[in-house]
Amino acid sequence: MAADYRLPLNTQNPNCLKQIFLLFFAAAALVACKDKKEKSAGPTAGPGGKGGDKNTPTVVDVLLAGGTSLDYAVEVNGTVIPYETVNISAEVSGRLTFLQVPDGASVAAGTVLARINDADLQATLNRSKVQLQLAQQTEQRLQKLIKVNGINQADYDAALNQVNILKADMAVTQAQIDKTVVKAPFAGVLGLRQVSPGAYVTPNLVLTTLQQVQQVKIDFNVPELYTGLIRKGNVVAVFTTDSKFPRKATILATDPQINPTTRNLKVRAVLKPTRANKPLWYPPMPSFLKPVPKKSLWSKMAWAVL
């Protein structure tokens, strides 16, 4: 027969309840301390620490400090433009009787490129020459007569005035004839021809263009922050897309004021050719502005352009 043994518990005794609660909290504290001790006794997170293998080396990061030169680099876009450029047009209207404008040809200063029909002006000039010759003969005869008091002074003055008027008319006609001749104002390379011989032209019609490319300009914009590095006469290095080697250019001038919208300063430099017979001309294209290291060959250059 099974026996059921139970300890007598008096729940009505306050001291008995207090002892039960104390035993419960003591047991819970023992369990918590045991778990904490087991965790602290385990291996540490890092190698070589407490609980780990003491023979394992410690992993550390090492940075080697050293000296080096830093380039003060600023990149901007630039454009190559001719040193001089002009649209070739006639000064007067008329029909072309002569046109010598080969596409892309090099011409010297003063080369005749075109002529406009000047037949009427030539006829006027010839008539004035004949009249002048007769007036000069009349003036010479009257000059002899006035010396012997053969005529009065007023008659001689009128003859002399006629000679001067005819000379002035001839000068005006010659100036009009000169305007019918179109010449190259400077040495350079011609552009594409826009008209054909025999065409009727006006001063508003462009015959061709002329560009001086033996010496070109570089236009580029520099941010306002770096305007202190720009000085007139400074030498810069130009890098173009067709060559890996820089070319020297000299800063010619800067815009008097900074663009209020972009806050950039426009700078113009002159690029000199490396050879006398090889023009340095490239169509307008983007390039880059880069400084030269202080310890490089061009240590005096403040900028290396394009």
C-alpha positions in Angstrom: 0.0 0.0 0.0 1.5 3.3 -1.1 2.1 5.9 1.5 1.9 9.6 0.9 4.1 11.7 3.1 3.6 15.5 3.2 5.3 18.0 5.4 2.9 20.0 7.3 2.8 23.7 5.9 1.1 26.4 7.8 0.3 29.0 5.3 -1.3 31.2 7.9 2.1 31.8 9.6 3.7 35.0 8.1 7.2 33.8 9.2 6.8 30.7 7.2 6.0 32.6 4.0 8.9 34.9 4.4 11.3 31.9 4.6 9.9 30.4 1.4 10.5 33.6 -0.5 14.0 33.9 0.8 14.8 30.4 -0.3 13.4 31.0 -3.8 15.6 34.2 -4.4 18.7 32.5 -3.1 18.3 29.6 -5.5 17.8 32.0 -8.4 20.9 34.0 -7.5 23.0 30.8 -7.4 21.9 29.8 -10.9 22.7 33.2 -12.4 26.2 33.4 -10.9 26.9 29.9 -12.2 26.0 30.9 -15.8 28.1 34.0 -15.6 31.1 32.0 -14.3 30.8 29.5 -17.2 30.8 32.3 -19.8 33.8 34.1 -18.3 35.7 30.8 -18.2 35.3 30.3 -21.9 38.0 31.3 -24.6 38.4 35.1 -25.3 37.4 36.7 -28.6 40.9 37.6 -29.7 43.8 35.2 -30.3 46.3 35.0 -27.5 43.8 36.3 -24.9 42.5 34.6 -21.8 41.1 31.3 -22.5 42.7 31.1 -26.0 45.9 29.6 -27.4 48.8 31.6 -26.0 51.0 30.6 -29.0 48.7 32.3 -31.6 50.3 35.6 -32.8 48.3 38.8 -32.4 47.0 40.3 -35.7 47.7 44.0 -36.1 47.5 46.6 -38.9 50.7 48.4 -39.8 50.9 51.7 -41.8 54.3 52.8 -43.2 54.7 56.6 -43.1 56.8 58.3 -45.8 57.3 61.6 -47.6 56.0 62.3 -51.1 55.2 65.3 -53.3 51.6 66.2 -54.0 50.5 67.8 -57.3 48.3 70.8 -57.0 46.0 69.8 -59.8 43.1 71.7 -61.4 41.5 70.5 -64.5 39.6 72.8 -66.9 38.6 72.8 -70.5 40.2 75.0 -73.1 39.8 76.0 -76.7 42.4 76.6 -79.4 41.6 79.6 -81.6 43.6 81.3 -84.4 45.8 84.2 -83.4 44.1 86.3 -86.1 40.9 85.5 -88.1 38.8 87.5 -90.6 36.0 87.1 -93.0 37.1 88.0 -96.5 34.5 90.2 -98.2 34.4 92.8 -101.0 34.1 96.5 -100.1 31.8 97.3 -103.1 29.1 95.5 -105.0 29.8 94.1 -108.4 30.5 91.1 -110.5 33.6 89.0 -109.9 36.1 89.1 -112.8 38.9 87.3 -110.9 38.9 84.9 -108.0 41.9 83.1 -106.7 40.9 81.4 -103.4 42.1 77.8 -103.2 40.5 76.0 -100.4 42.9 75.7 -97.4 45.8 77.3 -99.2 48.5 79.4 -97.5 48.8 83.0 -98.7 51.1 85.9 -98.0 50.0 89.3 -96.8 48.9 91.5 -99.7 48.0 88.6 -102.1 45.2 89.5 -104.5 42.3 87.1 -103.9 39.6 88.6 -106.0 38.7 91.5 -108.4 35.4 93.1 -109.1 34.5 94.6 -112.5 35.8 98.2 -112.5 35.4 99.0 -116.2 33.3 102.1 -115.5 35.8 103.4 -112.9 38.7 102.9 -115.3 36.9 104.9 -118.0 36.2 107.7 -115.5 39.9 107.7 -114.5 41.0 107.9 -118.1 38.7 110.8 -118.8 40.0 112.7 -115.8 43.6 112.1 -117.0 42.8 113.7 -120.4 41.1 116.6 -118.8 44.0 117.1 -116.4 46.5 117.1 -119.2 44.6 119.9 -120.9 44.1 121.9 -117.7 47.8 121.7 -116.9 48.7 123.0 -120.4 46.3 125.9 -119.9 47.7 126.7 -116.5 51.3 126.7 -117.9 50.3 129.2 -120.7 48.6 131.5 -118.3 51.5 131.3 -115.9 53.8 132.8 -118.6 51.3 135.5 -119.4 50.9 136.6 -115.8 54.6 137.2 -115.6 54.4 139.8 -118.2 51.0 141.1 -116.9 49.2 139.7 -119.9 46.2 138.5 -117.8 44.9 139.3 -114.4 45.5 137.1 -111.4 41.9 135.8 -111.2 42.1 134.1 -114.6 45.3 132.3 -113.6 43.9 131.2 -110.2 40.8 129.7 -111.9 43.1 127.7 -114.2 45.2 126.5 -111.3 42.1 125.5 -109.3 40.8 123.4 -112.2 44.0 121.5 -112.2 43.7 120.7 -108.5 40.0 119.7 -108.9 40.9 117.2 -111.6 43.7 115.7 -109.5 41.3 115.3 -106.6 38.7 113.6 -108.8 41.4 111.2 -110.0 42.3 110.4 -106.4 38.7 109.6 -105.6 38.3 107.4 -108.7 41.5 105.6 -107.9 40.3 104.9 -104.3 37.1 103.4 -105.7 39.2 101.2 -108.1 41.3 100.0 -105.2 38.2 98.9 -103.4 37.4 96.5 -106.2 40.5 94.5 -105.4 40.3 92.1 -102.5 43.7 91.4 -100.8 44.8 89.2 -97.9 45.3 91.5 -94.9 47.9 89.2 -93.3 49.6 85.9 -94.0 47.6 82.9 -93.1 45.5 79.9 -94.3 42.4 80.4 -96.4 39.1 78.7 -95.5 36.5 77.2 -97.8 35.5 79.2 -100.8 31.9 80.3 -100.7 31.4 81.9 -104.2 32.4 81.1 -107.8 33.9 83.3 -110.5 31.4 85.5 -112.2 29.1 85.8 -109.2 27.6 89.1 -108.2 28.8 89.9 -104.7 28.0 92.5 -102.1 29.8 93.7 -98.9 27.6 91.4 -96.9 28.6 88.3 -98.8 31.6 86.3 -97.3 34.0 85.1 -100.0 36.1 83.0 -97.6 37.9 83.2 -94.3 41.5 83.8 -93.4 43.2 82.6 -90.3 46.7 83.1 -88.9 47.7 79.7 -87.5 51.5 80.0 -87.2 50.7 81.3 -83.7 47.5 80.4 -81.9 45.7 81.3 -78.7 44.3 79.2 -75.9 41.2 80.3 -74.1 40.2 78.6 -70.9 38.1 79.4 -67.8 39.6 79.2 -64.3 37.4 78.9 -61.1 37.4 82.0 -58.9 39.2 80.0 -56.2 42.3 79.7 -58.3 42.5 83.2 -59.8 45.4 84.0 -57.6 47.6 81.6 -59.5 47.0 83.4 -62.8 49.5 86.1 -63.7 50.3 87.8 -67.0 53.5 86.4 -68.5 53.3 83.1 -66.6 54.4 80.1 -68.7 52.0 77.2 -68.9 52.1 73.8 -70.6 49.5 72.8 -73.2 48.4 69.2 -73.7 46.5 68.4 -76.9 44.7 65.3 -78.0 47.2 64.5 -80.7 50.3 64.6 -78.6 51.4 63.3 -75.2 54.1 66.0 -74.9 53.2 69.4 -73.6 53.9 72.7 -75.4 54.7 76.0 -73.8 52.2 78.9 -73.8 52.4 82.3 -72.2 49.4 83.9 -70.5 48.6 87.0 -72.6 45.7 88.5 -70.6 42.6 87.8 -68.5 39.1 89.1 -68.6 38.7 92.3 -66.4 36.0 90.7 -64.3 34.8 87.3 -63.2 31.7 85.9 -64.8 28.9 86.6 -62.3 27.0 83.5 -63.3 29.7 80.8 -63.4 32.1 82.5 -61.1 34.9 81.7 -63.6 37.7 83.9 -64.9 38.4 83.8 -68.6 42.2 83.5 -69.4 43.9 83.8 -72.8 47.4 82.3 -73.5 49.5 82.4 -76.6 50.9 79.1 -77.9 54.0 79.4 -80.0 54.9 76.9 -82.7 57.7 74.5 -82.2 58.9 74.8 -85.8 58.8 77.7 -88.1 57.3 75.7 -91.0 54.8 73.8 -88.9 51.7 75.7 -87.8 50.2 74.6 -84.6 46.5 74.8 -85.5 43.9 72.5 -84.2 40.1 72.9 -84.5 38.3 74.1 -81.3 38.4 71.1 -78.9 38.3 70.5 -75.2 41.6 70.2 -73.4 42.6 70.0 -69.7 44.5 72.3 -67.3 46.9 70.5 -65.1 49.7 71.8 -62.8 53.3 70.7 -63.1 54.9 69.1 -60.0 57.2 71.4 -58.1 60.1 69.1 -58.5 59.7 68.6 -62.3 61.6 70.2 -65.1 59.2 73.1 -65.3 59.3 74.0 -61.6 58.7 77.7 -62.3 55.4 77.1 -64.0 52.3 77.8 -62.0 50.0 75.9 -64.3 50.1 73.2 -66.9 47.4 74.0 -69.3 45.2 71.6 -71.3 
